[in-house]
Amino acid sequence: MEHLTGKDLRQLSEFLRELYQLRTHEEFTTHLIAAVPSITEGEFTTYNEFHTNGKEGVVKSDQIPHISNPGLYAGIINHYANEHPFLAHLQRTKDGTAKVLSDFLSEREFRRTPLFNEFYKPLQIPYLAVMAIAVDQHTCITLSRHRTGHEFGEKTRRTLNTIRPHVLQGFRNAMAVTHMEGQLATLHQAMENSQQALLAVTPEGRIKWATPQAFALLKQYGVRIRSGDDGLPSRLRDWTIHQQRQLDAPAEVAIPISPLEIVRGNASLSIRLVRNGCQSLLLLAEARQPSNMAELSSLGLSKRETETLSWVAQGKTNPEIGTILGISPRTVQKHLERIYIKLGVENRHSATRVATETAQTCRNPNSLDA
């Protein structure tokens, strides 16, 4: 088995530090494509986003720009997504860890598929290593390395598995930046716009500057900053310092930088740490449950199961729900399993649909009479 050397770990650490820089979705995906070759073997990289809610898919590669019609390839890969051996495995098992093509079928079998002939053959790709990330119930990301000559080794598989959770968090950070600030002309625009909840902090957890909306949200969620004091409250300061130290560790692979969640009733405040050069920024965003307890009470669930289902319907992952409710992701999964049985459904998507339909019926009881 191939092991990661000291040089490999240093390259991984640098890759992860760069991954948490302040970027929009477009900038993040472009950076990812350019950075992955620095830590893995292979000849080129492909990034795909698959959406089941009608949103247009995304295909990016350091090879596709040289093709006359890149948009055509995005349509092809989405059209044959269900026939992709790795995606079929992912759908069946929910296992997105790194795989190589020979884990599923031989090269000869793969060459007979429409997916190979219409997508991979024109790109001249006989071997690939791929990992997948389920962002939410509608969106899945795959990241692939491609090569000619021979199959990928175990080191590539281990490297991809190491960066998987970081790519997910980096993607979510980028989506938060995109949603909050659009295309971000400059940080000064964010300062001038009171609707942007943004703080810049020092390595010691002191506030360099903050927008009015950031102060308002912190106060609303009980995180009080005293007048004339530039220090973060202890809980937020300790979290911020810890996350910065993780990113700055010279020879260690950091754990994913998850948001800090603060819950008040049926709403939550999400605080994300991102980097803009050497500067650390805290992005604040508020989320509210789509359904209150009364609307879901008719489903016959316990109070904790109802809370869990309500957050699931908002697209929260098990770790995020665990943070919000103060329980472990494993306990969240146990609640979900009981919810599935009680609702007579098989998966997260179906449970969300039941919750949404129930909430809509409560808000508009005459809708069924139309």
C-alpha positions as a printed NumPy array, in Angstrom:
array([[  0.   ,   0.   ,   0.   ],
       [  1.313,   3.438,  -0.967],
       [  1.678,   5.837,   1.968],
       [  1.582,   9.625,   1.968],
       [  5.109,  10.984,   2.464],
       [  6.096,  14.108,   4.377],
       [  6.214,  15.967,   1.069],
       [  2.71 ,  14.714,   0.216],
       [  1.384,  15.977,   3.563],
       [  2.985,  19.394,   3.103],
       [  1.428,  19.692,  -0.345],
       [ -1.942,  18.632,   1.084],
       [ -1.7  ,  21.224,   3.859],
       [ -0.974,  23.962,   1.344],
       [ -3.836,  22.751,  -0.877],
       [ -6.279,  22.883,   2.053],
       [ -5.191,  26.337,   3.18 ],
       [ -5.809,  27.65 ,  -0.32 ],
       [ -9.171,  25.865,  -0.491],
       [-10.597,  28.064,   2.296],
       [ -9.76 ,  31.357,   0.616],
       [-12.62 ,  33.791,  -0.058],
       [-14.088,  32.805,  -3.427],
       [-17.379,  32.735,  -5.292],
       [-18.71 ,  29.485,  -6.753],
       [-17.16 ,  30.244, -10.138],
       [-13.811,  31.143,  -8.609],
       [-13.833,  28.126,  -6.273],
       [-14.511,  25.547,  -8.988],
       [-11.888,  27.111, -11.275],
       [ -9.323,  27.065,  -8.448],
       [-10.16 ,  23.457,  -7.565],
       [ -9.536,  22.282, -11.121],
       [ -6.186,  24.08 , -11.173],
       [ -5.07 ,  22.938,  -7.698],
       [ -5.931,  19.21 ,  -7.656],
       [ -3.054,  18.259, -10.032],
       [ -0.583,  19.517,  -7.407],
       [ -1.564,  16.688,  -5.022],
       [ -2.532,  13.788,  -7.319],
       [ -1.179,  11.869, -10.278],
       [ -2.93 ,  12.022, -13.644],
       [ -3.084,  14.045, -16.817],
       [ -6.185,  16.178, -16.357],
       [ -9.08 ,  16.883, -14.019],
       [-12.85 ,  17.05 , -14.411],
       [-15.355,  18.665, -12.033],
       [-19.072,  17.884, -12.445],
       [-22.199,  19.111, -10.678],
       [-25.378,  17.086, -11.071],
       [-28.735,  18.596, -10.12 ],
       [-32.063,  16.752,  -9.81 ],
       [-34.191,  19.889,  -9.391],
       [-33.965,  21.092, -12.993],
       [-30.947,  23.326, -12.453],
       [-28.376,  23.197, -15.234],
       [-25.446,  20.896, -14.565],
       [-21.834,  22.049, -14.479],
       [-18.869,  20.435, -16.225],
       [-15.404,  21.936, -15.816],
       [-12.038,  20.564, -16.811],
       [ -8.527,  21.655, -17.617],
       [ -9.043,  19.668, -20.84 ],
       [-12.538,  20.76 , -21.922],
       [-11.576,  24.407, -22.654],
       [ -9.688,  23.057, -25.667],
       [-12.878,  21.458, -27.021],
       [-15.02 ,  23.406, -29.474],
       [-18.336,  22.944, -27.61 ],
       [-17.868,  22.468, -23.827],
       [-21.597,  23.016, -23.225],
       [-22.347,  19.908, -25.257],
       [-20.259,  17.801, -22.873],
       [-22.171,  19.152, -19.867],
       [-25.41 ,  17.979, -21.476],
       [-23.99 ,  14.539, -22.316],
       [-22.618,  13.802, -18.841],
       [-25.902,  14.829, -17.228],
       [-27.926,  12.796, -19.753],
       [-25.977,   9.623, -18.975],
       [-25.496,  10.284, -15.261],
       [-27.641,   7.276, -14.263],
       [-25.49 ,   4.988, -16.446],
       [-22.188,   6.092, -14.946],
       [-20.904,   3.07 , -12.966],
       [-19.651,   5.238, -10.131],
       [-22.82 ,   7.341,  -9.909],
       [-24.954,   4.196,  -9.994],
       [-22.861,   2.849,  -7.098],
       [-23.253,   6.166,  -5.268],
       [-27.02 ,   6.172,  -5.706],
       [-27.27 ,   2.604,  -4.477],
       [-24.899,   2.777,  -1.508],
       [-24.471,   6.526,  -0.711],
       [-20.73 ,   5.776,  -0.675],
       [-18.903,   8.666,  -2.349],
       [-15.387,   7.654,  -1.354],
       [-12.765,   7.555,  -4.097],
       [-12.981,   4.723,  -6.604],
       [-11.176,   3.715,  -9.777],
       [-12.909,   2.419, -12.882],
       [-11.766,  -1.162, -12.396],
       [-13.678,  -1.288,  -9.098],
       [-16.843,  -1.614, -11.188],
       [-16.105,  -3.027, -14.644],
       [-13.295,  -3.801, -17.032],
       [-11.949,  -1.321, -19.521],
       [-13.426,  -3.436, -22.318],
       [-16.906,  -3.34 , -20.743],
       [-16.657,   0.399, -20.178],
       [-15.754,   1.007, -23.828],
       [-19.087,  -0.537, -24.889],
       [-21.22 ,   1.981, -22.987],
       [-22.866,   5.053, -24.599],
       [-21.339,   7.15 , -21.803],
       [-17.827,   6.168, -22.896],
       [-18.441,   6.591, -26.615],
       [-20.149,   9.982, -26.385],
       [-18.249,  11.57 , -23.484],
       [-15.003,   9.806, -22.58 ],
       [-13.87 ,   8.52 , -25.989],
       [-13.606,  11.991, -27.611],
       [-11.496,  13.067, -24.638],
       [ -9.314,   9.939, -24.961],
       [ -9.681,   8.861, -21.32 ],
       [ -9.123,   5.153, -20.635],
       [ -8.597,   5.424, -16.835],
       [-10.128,   7.571, -14.137],
       [-10.21 ,   7.969, -10.366],
       [-13.328,   9.677,  -9.048],
       [-14.928,  10.738,  -5.77 ],
       [-18.41 ,  12.119,  -5.11 ],
       [-19.888,  14.533,  -2.599],
       [-23.595,  14.81 ,  -1.82 ],
       [-24.118,  18.52 ,  -1.135],
       [-27.842,  18.189,  -0.427],
       [-30.833,  16.231,  -1.679],
       [-30.679,  17.943,  -5.085],
       [-26.958,  18.407,  -5.782],
       [-24.054,  15.997,  -6.158],
       [-20.447,  16.852,  -7.042],
       [-17.917,  14.52 ,  -8.633],
       [-14.203,  15.247,  -8.949],
       [-12.17 ,  13.036, -11.295],
       [ -8.548,  12.593, -12.295],
       [ -7.852,  11.034, -15.687],
       [ -4.854,   9.376, -17.25 ],
       [ -3.618,   7.121, -20.033],
       [ -1.255,   4.182, -19.689],
       [ -2.345,   2.391, -16.505],
       [ -4.777,   2.436, -13.582],
       [ -4.462,   4.864, -10.657],
       [ -2.679,   3.759,  -7.5  ],
       [ -3.823,   3.616,  -3.889],
       [ -2.135,   6.953,  -3.09 ],
       [ -4.537,   8.803,  -5.395],
       [ -7.494,   7.119,  -3.72 ],
       [ -6.222,   8.079,  -0.25 ],
       [ -5.517,  11.657,  -1.298],
       [ -8.981,  12.148,  -2.778],
       [-10.599,  10.71 ,   0.344],
       [ -8.549,  13.086,   2.498],
       [ -9.744,  16.197,   0.66 ],
       [-13.397,  15.082,   0.253],
       [-14.841,  16.786,   3.368],
       [-12.77 ,  19.901,   2.726],
       [-14.019,  20.219,  -0.856],
       [-17.599,  19.987,   0.464],
       [-17.024,  22.727,   3.039],
       [-15.127,  24.854,   0.533],
       [-18.038,  24.514,  -1.906],
       [-20.534,  25.544,   0.773],
       [-18.391,  28.51 ,   1.747],
       [-18.221,  29.574,  -1.899],
       [-21.992,  29.269,  -2.284],
       [-22.441,  31.373,   0.87 ],
       [-20.121,  34.033,  -0.581],
       [-21.953,  33.943,  -3.914],
       [-25.374,  34.194,  -2.271],
       [-24.387,  36.906,   0.191],
       [-22.286,  39.186,  -1.966],
       [-23.083,  38.337,  -5.55 ],
       [-19.939,  38.801,  -7.589],
       [-18.139,  40.85 ,  -4.858],
       [-16.635,  43.877,  -6.547],
       [-14.57 ,  44.829,  -3.479],
       [-14.632,  44.374,   0.272],
       [-15.374,  48.097,   0.563],
       [-18.733,  47.512,  -1.085],
       [-19.551,  44.995,   1.607],
       [-18.638,  47.532,   4.271],
       [-20.92 ,  50.15 ,   2.732],
       [-23.849,  47.796,   2.283],
       [-25.615,  47.279,   5.6  ],
       [-27.299,  44.113,   4.302],
       [-24.007,  42.203,   4.231],
       [-23.273,  40.458,   7.55 ],
       [-19.488,  40.333,   7.47 ],
       [-16.626,  40.693,   9.99 ],
       [-12.862,  40.796,   9.48 ],
       [-10.917,  39.362,  12.429],
       [ -7.301,  39.139,  13.54 ],
       [ -5.479,  35.858,  14.376],
       [ -6.093,  36.697,  18.067],
       [ -9.86 ,  36.913,  17.574],
       [-10.213,  40.695,  17.58 ],
       [-12.533,  42.567,  15.236],
       [-10.779,  44.65 ,  12.568],
       [-14.049,  45.862,  11.048],
       [-17.651,  44.704,  10.777],
       [-20.822,  45.699,   8.945],
       [-23.878,  46.921,  10.862],
       [-25.844,  43.838,   9.8  ],
       [-23.218,  41.577,  11.38 ],
       [-23.516,  43.365,  14.721],
       [-27.31 ,  43.227,  14.505],
       [-27.381,  39.479,  13.856],
       [-24.902,  38.722,  16.644],
       [-26.981,  40.761,  19.099],
       [-30.182,  39.059,  17.911],
       [-28.672,  35.643,  18.7  ],
       [-27.325,  36.638,  22.104],
       [-23.701,  37.16 ,  21.043],
       [-23.135,  40.575,  22.57 ],
       [-20.137,  42.785,  21.804],
       [-19.609,  45.557,  24.313],
       [-19.392,  49.116,  23.048],
       [-15.78 ,  50.171,  22.495],
       [-14.503,  46.577,  22.769],
       [-12.993,  45.042,  19.62 ],
       [-12.739,  41.53 ,  21.071],
       [-15.064,  38.723,  20.   ],
       [-17.144,  37.06 ,  22.749],
       [-15.291,  34.09 ,  24.235],
       [-17.178,  31.283,  22.461],
       [-16.863,  32.891,  19.028],
       [-13.26 ,  33.969,  19.682],
       [-12.166,  30.462,  20.726],
       [-13.86 ,  28.898,  17.678],
       [-12.291,  31.453,  15.322],
       [ -8.78 ,  31.071,  16.748],
       [ -9.02 ,  27.272,  16.648],
       [-10.132,  27.252,  12.993],
       [ -7.367,  29.678,  11.979],
       [ -4.736,  27.562,  13.707],
       [ -6.002,  24.481,  11.921],
       [ -5.577,  26.19 ,   8.564],
       [ -2.132,  27.523,   9.447],
       [ -0.703,  24.23 ,  10.744],
       [  2.461,  23.8  ,   8.618],
       [  2.573,  20.008,   8.306],
       [ -0.841,  18.726,   9.31 ],
       [ -3.974,  18.015,   7.295],
       [ -6.718,  20.038,   8.952],
       [-10.186,  18.74 ,   9.72 ],
       [-13.02 ,  20.383,   7.721],
       [-13.917,  23.876,   8.887],
       [-17.627,  23.518,   9.575],
       [-19.812,  26.55 ,  10.332],
       [-20.599,  27.553,  13.901],
       [-24.38 ,  27.264,  14.353],
       [-26.342,  29.25 ,  16.958],
       [-30.022,  28.324,  17.313],
       [-32.843,  30.513,  18.561],
       [-36.295,  28.922,  18.345],
       [-37.03 ,  27.947,  14.739],
       [-34.134,  29.986,  13.338],
       [-30.374,  29.538,  13.274],
       [-27.354,  31.742,  12.669],
       [-24.558,  30.17 ,  10.611],
       [-21.048,  31.648,  10.983],
       [-18.433,  30.628,   8.394],
       [-14.714,  31.321,   8.365],
       [-13.192,  32.081,   4.943],
       [ -9.89 ,  33.605,   3.893],
       [ -9.166,  36.627,   1.721],
       [ -5.405,  36.521,   1.318],
       [ -3.992,  36.667,   4.861],
       [ -7.201,  38.132,   6.247],
       [ -9.827,  35.987,   7.996],
       [-13.464,  36.853,   7.424],
       [-16.577,  35.677,   9.225],
       [-19.69 ,  35.391,   7.037],
       [-22.994,  35.413,   8.939],
       [-26.245,  34.08 ,   7.503],
       [-29.614,  33.424,   9.094],
       [-31.82 ,  30.441,   8.238],
       [-35.352,  29.715,   9.37 ],
       [-37.182,  26.408,   9.531],
       [-39.745,  26.133,   6.74 ],
       [-42.246,  24.376,   8.994],
       [-43.063,  24.99 ,  12.63 ],
       [-43.896,  22.292,  15.137],
       [-47.646,  22.821,  14.868],
       [-47.664,  22.3  ,  11.104],
       [-45.95 ,  18.913,  11.406],
       [-47.736,  17.735,  14.563],
       [-50.29 ,  15.79 ,  12.519],
       [-47.584,  13.404,  11.285],
       [-47.457,  11.545,  14.608],
       [-43.763,  12.168,  15.256],
       [-42.093,  12.862,  18.59 ],
       [-40.914,  16.405,  19.333],
       [-37.284,  15.535,  18.518],
       [-38.28 ,  13.702,  15.335],
       [-40.364,  16.707,  14.27 ],
       [-37.403,  19.04 ,  14.857],
       [-35.148,  16.712,  12.883],
       [-37.581,  16.464,   9.961],
       [-38.039,  20.23 ,   9.889],
       [-34.288,  20.816,   9.535],
       [-34.005,  18.022,   6.95 ],
       [-36.693,  19.79 ,   4.906],
       [-34.445,  22.861,   4.901],
       [-31.589,  20.863,   3.389],
       [-29.41 ,  20.519,   6.484],
       [-27.009,  17.55 ,   6.673],
       [-26.875,  15.158,   9.623],
       [-23.759,  16.819,  11.13 ],
       [-25.359,  20.263,  10.767],
       [-28.598,  19.066,  12.395],
       [-26.564,  17.459,  15.166],
       [-24.829,  20.771,  15.849],
       [-28.128,  22.662,  15.864],
       [-29.921,  20.195,  18.168],
       [-26.908,  19.351,  20.341],
       [-26.862,  15.654,  19.426],
       [-24.502,  13.421,  17.443],
       [-24.904,  12.786,  13.682],
       [-25.46 ,   9.115,  14.544],
       [-28.424,  10.048,  16.765],
       [-29.792,  12.232,  13.961],
       [-29.642,   9.205,  11.65 ],
       [-31.509,   7.097,  14.232],
       [-34.251,   9.731,  14.379],
       [-34.409,   9.714,  10.573],
       [-34.776,   5.938,  10.448],
       [-37.743,   6.13 ,  12.815],
       [-39.205,   9.008,  10.781],
       [-39.   ,   6.933,   7.589],
       [-40.877,   4.078,   9.253],
       [-43.6  ,   6.32 ,  10.68 ],
       [-44.112,   8.203,   7.401],
       [-43.893,   5.077,   5.253],
       [-41.081,   6.481,   3.112],
       [-37.668,   5.158,   2.129],
       [-35.354,   8.134,   1.995],
       [-34.597,  11.739,   2.888],
       [-36.097,  13.139,  -0.304],
       [-39.469,  11.449,   0.251],
       [-39.589,  12.549,   3.89 ],
       [-38.914,  16.143,   2.815],
       [-41.744,  15.967,   0.308],
       [-44.165,  14.757,   3.002],
       [-43.08 ,  17.587,   5.331],
       [-43.477,  20.223,   2.614],
       [-46.906,  18.969,   1.54 ],
       [-48.082,  18.814,   5.161],
       [-46.915,  22.372,   5.839],
       [-48.593,  23.657,   2.679],
       [-51.859,  21.969,   3.63 ],
       [-51.765,  23.546,   7.11 ],
       [-51.183,  26.998,   5.652],
       [-53.864,  26.589,   2.974],
       [-56.408,  24.019,   4.206],
       [-58.707,  24.674,   1.235],
       [-56.059,  23.838,  -1.349],
       [-57.278,  20.274,  -1.7  ],
       [-60.785,  21.443,  -2.609],
       [-59.635,  23.313,  -5.719]])
